[in-house]
Amino acid sequence: MAQKSKDKSTYTSIVGLGILVTLMWISDRILYPFGGWPMLRIINYVLMIAAVVLIIQKFIKLTKQANK
């Protein structure tokens, strides 16, 4: 029972991070349509890349647990 709860929280965090990355990408397109504020865009892209890497790590961890 505890394993299902842990898997569900992992799925929830993966979905939440995916939504966060999507919102960050949309806000990037809305706030900086003409290439303004390059440092803020760089910070935004670094945070998006970090979130995507975290999603991939969580997904790999989840698939390894499923294979056991």
C-alpha positions in Angstrom: 0.0 0.0 0.0 2.8 2.4 0.8 4.4 1.7 -2.6 1.3 2.8 -4.4 1.1 6.0 -2.4 4.8 6.7 -3.2 4.2 6.0 -6.9 1.2 8.3 -6.9 3.2 11.1 -5.3 5.9 10.6 -7.9 3.4 10.8 -10.7 1.9 13.9 -9.1 5.3 15.6 -8.9 6.1 14.7 -12.5 2.8 16.1 -13.7 3.3 19.2 -11.6 6.7 19.8 -12.9 5.5 19.4 -16.5 2.8 22.0 -15.9 5.4 24.3 -14.3 7.7 23.9 -17.4 4.7 24.6 -19.7 3.7 27.7 -17.8 7.3 28.9 -17.8 7.5 28.5 -21.5 4.2 30.3 -22.1 5.3 33.1 -19.8 8.6 33.4 -21.7 6.7 33.8 -25.0 4.3 36.4 -23.5 6.7 38.4 -21.5 9.7 38.5 -23.8 8.3 38.3 -27.4 10.9 40.5 -28.9 14.0 39.3 -27.1 14.1 41.8 -24.3 15.6 41.2 -20.9 18.3 38.6 -21.9 19.4 37.8 -18.4 15.9 37.0 -17.2 15.4 34.8 -20.2 18.6 32.9 -19.5 17.6 32.4 -15.9 14.1 31.2 -17.1 15.7 28.8 -19.6 18.1 27.4 -16.9 15.2 26.8 -14.6 13.2 25.1 -17.3 16.1 22.8 -18.2 16.6 22.0 -14.5 12.9 21.1 -14.2 13.1 18.9 -17.3 16.1 17.1 -16.0 14.3 16.5 -12.7 11.3 15.1 -14.6 13.6 12.7 -16.5 15.3 11.6 -13.3 12.0 11.0 -11.5 10.7 9.0 -14.5 13.8 6.9 -14.7 13.5 6.2 -11.0 9.9 5.3 -11.3 10.6 2.8 -14.2 13.5 1.2 -12.3 11.1 0.7 -9.3 8.5 -0.9 -11.7 11.1 -3.3 -13.1 11.9 -4.7 -9.6 
